Amino acid sequence: MQKIWCMDLYDISFFLSTMWVGPFWFGMLVFPEHELTKKAMEGPWFFLGPILIWWAVTLADPQGLIDLAKDSANPAGILEGLAAIIGTKPGAAAAWAHMVAGDIFVTRWMWIRCGQEKISRRVTAAIVFFGVMLMPVGVAIYLALVRDNKTAA
């Protein structure tokens, strides 16, 4: 018998969080000078989707947040409590939305700074690519290669 493929709220939220930031990330990566990219990155829309998804997931299953608050009262159990929450579909979906929102927010900041400092398109593309795909690598590239021209002079 063939299993029917069905996505629940948490599968959908994971998918939507990822797909929401995709066009913004792609614009910064491939069309950094285009007016549509600049306009899209001006307001909060680039990170608002994952934030709203985080709220939806959290409100759909508030027990994870309640458990996290309880675990925070015991410093020895915080990490175990967090691991238990993230080990659930609601916890993983909420954590993913949280990470995606943070990744695109910091990546946008680095992208803007690269433009202000006239950083080459190749370096900017590497920072933007890794900013969303592997944030610590994107930040490391940014810190290693981007200097504030005002303080360097």
Backbone as JSON Lines, residues from 0, in Angstrom:
{"i":0,"aa":"M","n":[0.84,-1.18,0.0],"ca":[0.0,0.0,0.0],"c":[0.89,1.25,0.0]}
{"i":1,"aa":"Q","n":[0.5,2.2,-0.78],"ca":[1.28,3.43,-0.91],"c":[0.87,4.43,0.17]}
{"i":2,"aa":"K","n":[1.89,5.03,0.8],"ca":[1.62,6.02,1.84],"c":[1.32,7.37,1.2]}
{"i":3,"aa":"I","n":[0.29,8.03,1.68],"ca":[-0.07,9.35,1.16],"c":[0.79,10.39,1.86]}
{"i":4,"aa":"W","n":[1.38,11.27,1.07],"ca":[2.25,12.32,1.59],"c":[1.41,13.46,2.1]}
{"i":5,"aa":"C","n":[1.59,13.79,3.37],"ca":[0.79,14.85,3.97],"c":[1.68,15.67,4.9]}
{"i":6,"aa":"M","n":[1.55,16.98,4.8],"ca":[2.35,17.86,5.65],"c":[1.45,18.43,6.75]}
{"i":7,"aa":"D","n":[1.98,18.44,7.98],"ca":[1.23,19.06,9.06],"c":[1.7,20.51,9.23]}
{"i":8,"aa":"L","n":[1.18,21.19,10.24],"ca":[1.51,22.59,10.49],"c":[3.02,22.81,10.6]}
{"i":9,"aa":"Y","n":[3.7,21.87,11.23],"ca":[5.13,22.04,11.49],"c":[5.96,21.83,10.23]}
{"i":10,"aa":"D","n":[5.56,20.87,9.4],"ca":[6.22,20.69,8.1],"c":[6.03,21.93,7.24]}
{"i":11,"aa":"I","n":[4.81,22.43,7.22],"ca":[4.5,23.61,6.41],"c":[5.25,24.83,6.91]}
{"i":12,"aa":"S","n":[5.31,25.0,8.23],"ca":[6.02,26.16,8.78],"c":[7.51,26.09,8.48]}
{"i":13,"aa":"F","n":[8.09,24.9,8.54],"ca":[9.5,24.73,8.19],"c":[9.73,25.13,6.74]}
{"i":14,"aa":"F","n":[8.88,24.62,5.86],"ca":[8.98,24.92,4.44],"c":[8.8,26.41,4.17]}
{"i":15,"aa":"L","n":[7.76,27.01,4.76],"ca":[7.48,28.43,4.51],"c":[8.57,29.35,5.07]}
{"i":16,"aa":"S","n":[9.12,29.02,6.22],"ca":[10.22,29.83,6.77],"c":[11.39,29.88,5.8]}
{"i":17,"aa":"T","n":[11.72,28.72,5.26],"ca":[12.83,28.63,4.32],"c":[12.52,29.36,3.03]}
{"i":18,"aa":"M","n":[11.34,29.12,2.49],"ca":[10.97,29.73,1.21],"c":[10.76,31.24,1.33]}
{"i":19,"aa":"W","n":[10.36,31.71,2.49],"ca":[10.14,33.15,2.67],"c":[11.43,33.93,2.45]}
{"i":20,"aa":"V","n":[12.51,33.49,3.06],"ca":[13.76,34.27,2.97],"c":[14.47,34.06,1.64]}
{"i":21,"aa":"G","n":[14.12,33.0,0.93],"ca":[14.8,32.67,-0.33],"c":[14.88,33.81,-1.33]}
{"i":22,"aa":"P","n":[13.77,34.44,-1.7],"ca":[13.84,35.52,-2.68],"c":[14.68,36.72,-2.22]}
{"i":23,"aa":"F","n":[14.63,37.03,-0.94],"ca":[15.42,38.14,-0.4],"c":[16.91,37.8,-0.47]}
{"i":24,"aa":"W","n":[17.24,36.58,-0.07],"ca":[18.61,36.11,-0.1],"c":[19.12,36.08,-1.54]}
{"i":25,"aa":"F","n":[18.3,35.54,-2.45],"ca":[18.67,35.46,-3.86],"c":[18.91,36.85,-4.44]}
{"i":26,"aa":"G","n":[18.06,37.8,-4.1],"ca":[18.24,39.17,-4.58],"c":[19.56,39.76,-4.12]}
{"i":27,"aa":"M","n":[19.89,39.61,-2.84],"ca":[21.17,40.13,-2.33],"c":[22.35,39.42,-2.97]}
{"i":28,"aa":"L","n":[22.18,38.14,-3.25],"ca":[23.26,37.33,-3.8],"c":[23.49,37.58,-5.29]}
{"i":29,"aa":"V","n":[22.42,37.59,-6.07],"ca":[22.54,37.63,-7.53],"c":[22.29,39.03,-8.11]}
{"i":30,"aa":"F","n":[21.42,39.79,-7.5],"ca":[21.08,41.12,-8.01],"c":[21.27,42.2,-6.93]}
{"i":31,"aa":"P","n":[22.47,42.31,-6.37],"ca":[22.66,43.23,-5.23],"c":[22.45,44.7,-5.56]}
{"i":32,"aa":"E","n":[22.64,45.09,-6.81],"ca":[22.5,46.5,-7.19],"c":[21.13,46.84,-7.75]}
{"i":33,"aa":"H","n":[20.29,45.86,-7.95],"ca":[18.98,46.09,-8.56],"c":[18.08,46.87,-7.61]}
{"i":34,"aa":"E","n":[17.29,47.77,-8.18],"ca":[16.39,48.59,-7.37],"c":[15.35,47.76,-6.62]}
{"i":35,"aa":"L","n":[14.87,46.68,-7.25],"ca":[13.9,45.81,-6.57],"c":[14.51,45.17,-5.33]}
{"i":36,"aa":"T","n":[15.77,44.76,-5.43],"ca":[16.44,44.18,-4.27],"c":[16.56,45.22,-3.17]}
{"i":37,"aa":"K","n":[17.03,46.39,-3.53],"ca":[17.19,47.45,-2.52],"c":[15.86,47.8,-1.87]}
{"i":38,"aa":"K","n":[14.81,47.89,-2.68],"ca":[13.49,48.23,-2.15],"c":[12.98,47.12,-1.23]}
{"i":39,"aa":"A","n":[13.15,45.87,-1.65],"ca":[12.68,44.74,-0.85],"c":[13.4,44.65,0.5]}
{"i":40,"aa":"M","n":[14.65,45.08,0.53],"ca":[15.44,44.97,1.75],"c":[15.29,46.18,2.67]}
{"i":41,"aa":"E","n":[14.52,47.18,2.26],"ca":[14.34,48.38,3.08],"c":[13.48,48.14,4.32]}
{"i":42,"aa":"G","n":[12.38,47.48,4.15],"ca":[11.43,47.32,5.25],"c":[11.62,46.01,6.0]}
{"i":43,"aa":"P","n":[10.66,45.68,6.83],"ca":[10.79,44.47,7.65],"c":[10.37,43.18,6.97]}
{"i":44,"aa":"W","n":[9.9,43.26,5.72],"ca":[9.34,42.07,5.07],"c":[10.31,40.92,4.97]}
{"i":45,"aa":"F","n":[11.6,41.2,4.85],"ca":[12.57,40.13,4.63],"c":[12.67,39.18,5.82]}
{"i":46,"aa":"F","n":[12.37,39.63,7.02],"ca":[12.43,38.73,8.17],"c":[11.08,38.55,8.87]}
{"i":47,"aa":"L","n":[10.08,39.3,8.47],"ca":[8.79,39.25,9.14],"c":[8.1,37.89,8.99]}
{"i":48,"aa":"G","n":[8.23,37.27,7.84],"ca":[7.6,35.96,7.61],"c":[8.02,34.92,8.64]}
{"i":49,"aa":"P","n":[9.33,34.67,8.8],"ca":[9.75,33.69,9.8],"c":[9.36,34.06,11.23]}
{"i":50,"aa":"I","n":[9.34,35.36,11.54],"ca":[8.93,35.78,12.89],"c":[7.46,35.44,13.12]}
{"i":51,"aa":"L","n":[6.61,35.74,12.14],"ca":[5.19,35.41,12.27],"c":[4.98,33.89,12.33]}
{"i":52,"aa":"I","n":[5.79,33.16,11.58],"ca":[5.7,31.7,11.61],"c":[6.11,31.19,12.99]}
{"i":53,"aa":"W","n":[7.16,31.78,13.58],"ca":[7.56,31.4,14.94],"c":[6.4,31.58,15.9]}
{"i":54,"aa":"W","n":[5.73,32.74,15.81],"ca":[4.59,33.0,16.69],"c":[3.48,31.97,16.45]}
{"i":55,"aa":"A","n":[3.18,31.67,15.2],"ca":[2.12,30.71,14.9],"c":[2.43,29.33,15.48]}
{"i":56,"aa":"V","n":[3.66,28.88,15.29],"ca":[4.07,27.58,15.82],"c":[4.04,27.58,17.34]}
{"i":57,"aa":"T","n":[4.54,28.65,17.93],"ca":[4.58,28.75,19.39],"c":[3.17,28.79,19.99]}
{"i":58,"aa":"L","n":[2.28,29.54,19.37],"ca":[0.9,29.6,19.87],"c":[0.15,28.29,19.63]}
{"i":59,"aa":"A","n":[0.51,27.57,18.57],"ca":[-0.13,26.29,18.29],"c":[0.26,25.22,19.31]}
{"i":60,"aa":"D","n":[1.47,25.34,19.86],"ca":[1.95,24.4,20.88],"c":[2.75,25.17,21.92]}
{"i":61,"aa":"P","n":[2.06,25.9,22.8],"ca":[2.77,26.75,23.77],"c":[3.51,25.96,24.86]}
{"i":62,"aa":"Q","n":[3.26,24.67,24.95],"ca":[3.89,23.87,26.0],"c":[5.42,23.92,25.9]}
{"i":63,"aa":"G","n":[5.95,23.96,24.7],"ca":[7.4,24.03,24.54],"c":[7.98,25.28,25.19]}
{"i":64,"aa":"L","n":[7.34,26.41,24.99],"ca":[7.81,27.66,25.59],"c":[7.64,27.63,27.11]}
{"i":65,"aa":"I","n":[6.55,27.04,27.57],"ca":[6.33,26.89,29.02],"c":[7.41,26.01,29.62]}
{"i":66,"aa":"D","n":[7.7,24.88,28.96],"ca":[8.75,23.99,29.44],"c":[10.12,24.67,29.45]}
{"i":67,"aa":"L","n":[10.39,25.46,28.42],"ca":[11.66,26.17,28.36],"c":[11.77,27.15,29.52]}
{"i":68,"aa":"A","n":[10.7,27.86,29.82],"ca":[10.71,28.79,30.95],"c":[10.95,28.05,32.26]}
{"i":69,"aa":"K","n":[10.31,26.89,32.43],"ca":[10.53,26.09,33.65],"c":[11.98,25.61,33.73]}
{"i":70,"aa":"D","n":[12.51,25.13,32.61],"ca":[13.88,24.63,32.59],"c":[14.9,25.73,32.85]}
{"i":71,"aa":"S","n":[14.56,26.95,32.49],"ca":[15.47,28.07,32.69],"c":[15.67,28.38,34.16]}
{"i":72,"aa":"A","n":[14.75,27.95,35.0],"ca":[14.88,28.17,36.44],"c":[15.98,27.3,37.04]}
{"i":73,"aa":"N","n":[16.35,26.25,36.33],"ca":[17.4,25.35,36.8],"c":[18.56,25.39,35.81]}
{"i":74,"aa":"P","n":[19.61,26.15,36.09],"ca":[20.72,26.29,35.14],"c":[21.32,24.96,34.69]}
{"i":75,"aa":"A","n":[21.29,23.95,35.56],"ca":[21.87,22.66,35.2],"c":[21.01,21.92,34.17]}
{"i":76,"aa":"G","n":[19.73,22.3,34.04],"ca":[18.85,21.59,33.13],"c":[18.46,22.34,31.88]}
{"i":77,"aa":"I","n":[18.99,23.54,31.69],"ca":[18.58,24.35,30.54],"c":[18.9,23.65,29.22]}
{"i":78,"aa":"L","n":[20.12,23.19,29.07],"ca":[20.52,22.58,27.8],"c":[19.73,21.3,27.52]}
{"i":79,"aa":"E","n":[19.54,20.48,28.54],"ca":[18.76,19.26,28.35],"c":[17.31,19.58,27.99]}
{"i":80,"aa":"G","n":[16.76,20.59,28.64],"ca":[15.39,21.01,28.34],"c":[15.26,21.54,26.93]}
{"i":81,"aa":"L","n":[16.23,22.35,26.51],"ca":[16.22,22.89,25.15],"c":[16.35,21.76,24.13]}
{"i":82,"aa":"A","n":[17.23,20.81,24.4],"ca":[17.4,19.67,23.49],"c":[16.11,18.86,23.38]}
{"i":83,"aa":"A","n":[15.42,18.7,24.5],"ca":[14.15,17.96,24.47],"c":[13.1,18.69,23.64]}
{"i":84,"aa":"I","n":[13.05,20.01,23.79],"ca":[12.07,20.79,23.04],"c":[12.39,20.77,21.55]}
{"i":85,"aa":"I","n":[13.65,21.0,21.2],"ca":[14.04,21.03,19.79],"c":[13.89,19.65,19.16]}
{"i":86,"aa":"G","n":[13.9,18.62,19.97],"ca":[13.73,17.26,19.47],"c":[12.3,16.92,19.08]}
{"i":87,"aa":"T","n":[11.39,17.88,19.23],"ca":[10.0,17.67,18.81],"c":[9.76,18.44,17.51]}
{"i":88,"aa":"K","n":[8.74,18.05,16.77],"ca":[8.42,18.8,15.53],"c":[8.08,20.25,15.81]}
{"i":89,"aa":"P","n":[7.24,20.56,16.81],"ca":[6.98,21.98,17.08],"c":[8.24,22.74,17.49]}
{"i":90,"aa":"G","n":[9.06,22.12,18.31],"ca":[10.3,22.78,18.76],"c":[11.27,23.0,17.62]}
{"i":91,"aa":"A","n":[11.42,22.0,16.76],"ca":[12.33,22.13,15.62],"c":[11.82,23.18,14.64]}
{"i":92,"aa":"A","n":[10.51,23.2,14.39],"ca":[9.94,24.19,13.47],"c":[10.11,25.6,14.01]}
{"i":93,"aa":"A","n":[9.87,25.79,15.31],"ca":[10.04,27.11,15.92],"c":[11.51,27.52,15.91]}
{"i":94,"aa":"A","n":[12.39,26.6,16.26],"ca":[13.83,26.91,16.25],"c":[14.3,27.26,14.85]}
{"i":95,"aa":"W","n":[13.8,26.55,13.85],"ca":[14.2,26.82,12.47],"c":[13.74,28.21,12.04]}
{"i":96,"aa":"A","n":[12.49,28.56,12.34],"ca":[11.99,29.89,11.99],"c":[12.82,30.97,12.68]}
{"i":97,"aa":"H","n":[13.18,30.73,13.92],"ca":[14.01,31.65,14.7],"c":[15.38,31.82,14.03]}
{"i":98,"aa":"M","n":[16.0,30.71,13.66],"ca":[17.33,30.77,13.04],"c":[17.28,31.45,11.67]}
{"i":99,"aa":"V","n":[16.29,31.12,10.88],"ca":[16.17,31.7,9.54],"c":[15.97,33.21,9.63]}
{"i":100,"aa":"A","n":[15.14,33.65,10.57],"ca":[14.92,35.1,10.76],"c":[16.23,35.78,11.15]}
{"i":101,"aa":"G","n":[16.96,35.18,12.07],"ca":[18.25,35.76,12.49],"c":[19.26,35.77,11.37]}
{"i":102,"aa":"D","n":[19.34,34.68,10.62],"ca":[20.29,34.59,9.51],"c":[20.04,35.69,8.48]}
{"i":103,"aa":"I","n":[18.8,35.87,8.07],"ca":[18.52,36.86,7.03],"c":[18.69,38.27,7.57]}
{"i":104,"aa":"F","n":[18.4,38.48,8.84],"ca":[18.55,39.81,9.45],"c":[20.03,40.21,9.49]}
{"i":105,"aa":"V","n":[20.88,39.33,9.97],"ca":[22.32,39.62,10.04],"c":[22.92,39.7,8.64]}
{"i":106,"aa":"T","n":[22.48,38.82,7.75],"ca":[22.99,38.85,6.37],"c":[22.65,40.16,5.7]}
{"i":107,"aa":"R","n":[21.45,40.67,5.9],"ca":[21.07,41.97,5.34],"c":[21.99,43.07,5.86]}
{"i":108,"aa":"W","n":[22.27,43.05,7.16],"ca":[23.16,44.05,7.75],"c":[24.55,43.98,7.1]}
{"i":109,"aa":"M","n":[25.09,42.77,6.94],"ca":[26.41,42.63,6.33],"c":[26.37,43.08,4.87]}
{"i":110,"aa":"W","n":[25.3,42.76,4.16],"ca":[25.13,43.16,2.76],"c":[25.12,44.68,2.64]}
{"i":111,"aa":"I","n":[24.38,45.35,3.51],"ca":[24.34,46.82,3.5],"c":[25.73,47.38,3.78]}
{"i":112,"aa":"R","n":[26.41,46.84,4.77],"ca":[27.76,47.32,5.11],"c":[28.74,47.09,3.96]}
{"i":113,"aa":"C","n":[28.63,45.98,3.27],"ca":[29.5,45.72,2.11],"c":[29.27,46.79,1.04]}
{"i":114,"aa":"G","n":[28.02,47.17,0.82],"ca":[27.72,48.22,-0.15],"c":[28.28,49.56,0.29]}
{"i":115,"aa":"Q","n":[28.14,49.88,1.56],"ca":[28.65,51.15,2.08],"c":[30.17,51.23,1.99]}
{"i":116,"aa":"E","n":[30.83,50.11,2.19],"ca":[32.3,50.08,2.17],"c":[32.87,49.73,0.8]}
{"i":117,"aa":"K","n":[32.01,49.64,-0.21],"ca":[32.44,49.35,-1.59],"c":[33.25,48.05,-1.68]}
{"i":118,"aa":"I","n":[32.76,47.01,-1.02],"ca":[33.4,45.7,-1.05],"c":[33.09,45.05,-2.4]}
{"i":119,"aa":"S","n":[34.05,44.3,-2.93],"ca":[33.86,43.68,-4.24],"c":[32.63,42.76,-4.24]}
{"i":120,"aa":"R","n":[32.07,42.61,-5.41],"ca":[30.86,41.78,-5.55],"c":[31.15,40.33,-5.19]}
{"i":121,"aa":"R","n":[32.34,39.85,-5.5],"ca":[32.7,38.46,-5.2],"c":[32.73,38.22,-3.69]}
{"i":122,"aa":"V","n":[33.36,39.13,-2.96],"ca":[33.42,38.99,-1.5],"c":[32.03,39.14,-0.89]}
{"i":123,"aa":"T","n":[31.28,40.12,-1.37],"ca":[29.92,40.33,-0.88],"c":[29.07,39.09,-1.13]}
{"i":124,"aa":"A","n":[29.2,38.49,-2.3],"ca":[28.43,37.28,-2.62],"c":[28.79,36.14,-1.66]}
{"i":125,"aa":"A","n":[30.06,35.99,-1.35],"ca":[30.48,34.94,-0.41],"c":[29.88,35.19,0.98]}
{"i":126,"aa":"I","n":[29.9,36.45,1.4],"ca":[29.34,36.8,2.71],"c":[27.84,36.53,2.74]}
{"i":127,"aa":"V","n":[27.14,36.95,1.69],"ca":[25.69,36.75,1.62],"c":[25.35,35.26,1.52]}
{"i":128,"aa":"F","n":[26.08,34.52,0.7],"ca":[25.83,33.09,0.55],"c":[25.96,32.38,1.89]}
{"i":129,"aa":"F","n":[27.11,32.57,2.53],"ca":[27.33,31.88,3.8],"c":[26.55,32.5,4.95]}
{"i":130,"aa":"G","n":[26.17,33.77,4.81],"ca":[25.37,34.4,5.86],"c":[24.07,33.68,6.12]}
{"i":131,"aa":"V","n":[23.48,33.13,5.07],"ca":[22.23,32.39,5.23],"c":[22.5,30.89,5.35]}
{"i":132,"aa":"M","n":[23.45,30.37,4.61],"ca":[23.68,28.93,4.61],"c":[24.43,28.44,5.86]}
{"i":133,"aa":"L","n":[25.46,29.17,6.27],"ca":[26.26,28.83,7.46],"c":[26.68,30.13,8.13]}
{"i":134,"aa":"M","n":[25.8,30.71,8.92],"ca":[26.01,32.05,9.48],"c":[27.4,32.25,10.1]}
{"i":135,"aa":"P","n":[27.93,31.33,10.89],"ca":[29.26,31.59,11.47],"c":[30.35,31.79,10.41]}
{"i":136,"aa":"V","n":[30.24,31.09,9.29],"ca":[31.21,31.25,8.2],"c":[31.02,32.62,7.54]}
{"i":137,"aa":"G","n":[29.78,33.01,7.28],"ca":[29.51,34.32,6.69],"c":[30.02,35.45,7.56]}
{"i":138,"aa":"V","n":[29.79,35.36,8.85],"ca":[30.27,36.4,9.78],"c":[31.79,36.41,9.83]}
{"i":139,"aa":"A","n":[32.41,35.24,9.81],"ca":[33.88,35.18,9.83],"c":[34.47,35.83,8.58]}
{"i":140,"aa":"I","n":[33.89,35.56,7.42],"ca":[34.37,36.19,6.18],"c":[34.18,37.7,6.28]}
{"i":141,"aa":"Y","n":[33.02,38.13,6.76],"ca":[32.75,39.56,6.91],"c":[33.78,40.21,7.83]}
{"i":142,"aa":"L","n":[34.0,39.62,8.99],"ca":[34.94,40.2,9.96],"c":[36.37,40.22,9.43]}
{"i":143,"aa":"A","n":[36.72,39.23,8.64],"ca":[38.09,39.16,8.1],"c":[38.32,40.13,6.95]}
{"i":144,"aa":"L","n":[37.29,40.4,6.15],"ca":[37.52,41.14,4.91],"c":[36.88,42.52,4.81]}
{"i":145,"aa":"V","n":[35.98,42.86,5.7],"ca":[35.3,44.16,5.61],"c":[35.81,45.08,6.71]}
{"i":146,"aa":"R","n":[36.31,46.21,6.29],"ca":[36.82,47.22,7.22],"c":[36.04,48.51,7.05]}
{"i":147,"aa":"D","n":[35.88,49.23,8.14],"ca":[35.23,50.53,8.11],"c":[36.23,51.53,7.56]}
{"i":148,"aa":"N","n":[35.93,52.08,6.37],"ca":[36.85,53.03,5.74],"c":[37.05,54.29,6.57]}
{"i":149,"aa":"K","n":[36.09,54.67,7.38],"ca":[36.22,55.87,8.2],"c":[37.27,55.69,9.29]}
{"i":150,"aa":"T","n":[37.3,54.5,9.91],"ca":[38.27,54.27,10.97],"c":[39.63,53.84,10.42]}
{"i":151,"aa":"A","n":[39.65,53.32,9.2],"ca":[40.91,52.88,8.61],"c":[41.74,54.06,8.12]}
{"i":152,"aa":"A","n":[41.11,55.17,7.83],"ca":[41.82,56.33,7.28],"c":[42.54,57.12,8.35]}
